Amino acid sequence: MTTVEIDELRGFVVGLPKAELHLHIEGTLEPEMMLALAERNGLPSPYPDAEAARRAYDFADLQAFLDLYYAGAAVLITERDFYDLTWAYLERAHADGVVHTEIFFDPQTHTSRGIPFATVIHGITRALRDGEDQLGITYRIIMCFLRHLSEADAFEAWKEAQPFLDVIDGVGLDSGEKGNPPSKFTDVYEAARSAGIRLVAHAGEEGPPEYILQALDILHVERVDHGEKAWLDGHLVRRLVDEQIPLTMCPLSNQRLQVTPDLRTHPLKLLLEAGVLVTINSDDPAYFGGYVADNYVAAALALELTREQLRTIAQNSLIASWRDTPRRTHH
């Protein structure tokens, strides 16, 4: 494609009303903001400059990324920090045509550093409310458990969340997947389900199709985050189609983390054509080189997606979202 054609493709993508359903708010911490917050909070600068930070974002695998991700999050201290982080994401999402977002946040990443749960949730929710009022972006909030920690640690996070369940719509499961199957968190997910909280989980990114099955049958999730490995199991693909279970896929993340180093081999198009409710999202865009429109464009170019397929993916994101039905139908 020529530069002009790519610009036209991007304009088409931005013009599609879409929901972003797989977005870690801590993963939107751009190097410039990381350095500014470190200075504002009197912390040592984690990198000499923003370009040095970007050069460090060269990951061999998920764990290499997570090491930098958690180190970067250490600059988030005050409610204002979490507000500024969330607001900066909302401005970028608005520019990409996002009309609804369902963001993940990792309370354990912050409470383990002595940051109160209330500081985190108040800063995020205040920005999200302002984003709805000023940008028209509706939202839901999903609290994630860190799967490399124990279920006992997850229960502690769940306990701390109790005063804020009126603003927490769902729970999720993220962090290092290898060796941490969904079944490890059976009881805490059952506690959340009993409380009326909606359930999602990362599965099938680095883990096998069996992890997706565990997420569905043991954790009882209604949406699978990532799910690339589903393509390896034909019975699982048919189930995803029959039950219309959404996958929140993140092409540039998969490329940067070496899950699918060559996007031309990504299973997104095959799953879409099989009838799976596939969506495109940005995951941790500050680290993976692109927000949601960048992911749509990259997938379109690598997989030769048609504009009708891109339109279907955007529609899928609204169908799979937890947005109020009248607004979802309107878009």
Secondary structure as GFF3:
##gff-version 3
##sequence-region A 1 331
A	DSSP	alpha_helix	3	14	.	.	.	ID=ss1
A	DSSP	beta_strand	18	24	.	.	.	ID=ss2
A	DSSP	three_ten_helix	25	28	.	.	.	ID=ss3
A	DSSP	alpha_helix	31	40	.	.	.	ID=ss4
A	DSSP	alpha_helix	50	56	.	.	.	ID=ss5
A	DSSP	alpha_helix	62	73	.	.	.	ID=ss6
A	DSSP	alpha_helix	79	95	.	.	.	ID=ss7
A	DSSP	beta_strand	98	105	.	.	.	ID=ss8
A	DSSP	alpha_helix	107	111	.	.	.	ID=ss9
A	DSSP	alpha_helix	117	135	.	.	.	ID=ss10
A	DSSP	beta_strand	138	146	.	.	.	ID=ss11
A	DSSP	alpha_helix	151	161	.	.	.	ID=ss12
A	DSSP	three_ten_helix	162	164	.	.	.	ID=ss13
A	DSSP	beta_strand	170	174	.	.	.	ID=ss14
A	DSSP	three_ten_helix	182	185	.	.	.	ID=ss15
A	DSSP	alpha_helix	186	194	.	.	.	ID=ss16
A	DSSP	beta_strand	198	203	.	.	.	ID=ss17
A	DSSP	alpha_helix	209	217	.	.	.	ID=ss18
A	DSSP	beta_strand	223	226	.	.	.	ID=ss19
A	DSSP	three_ten_helix	228	232	.	.	.	ID=ss20
A	DSSP	alpha_helix	234	243	.	.	.	ID=ss21
A	DSSP	beta_strand	247	249	.	.	.	ID=ss22
A	DSSP	alpha_helix	251	256	.	.	.	ID=ss23
A	DSSP	three_ten_helix	263	265	.	.	.	ID=ss24
A	DSSP	alpha_helix	268	274	.	.	.	ID=ss25
A	DSSP	beta_strand	278	280	.	.	.	ID=ss26
A	DSSP	alpha_helix	285	288	.	.	.	ID=ss27
A	DSSP	alpha_helix	292	303	.	.	.	ID=ss28
A	DSSP	alpha_helix	307	320	.	.	.	ID=ss29
A	DSSP	alpha_helix	325	330	.	.	.	ID=ss30
###
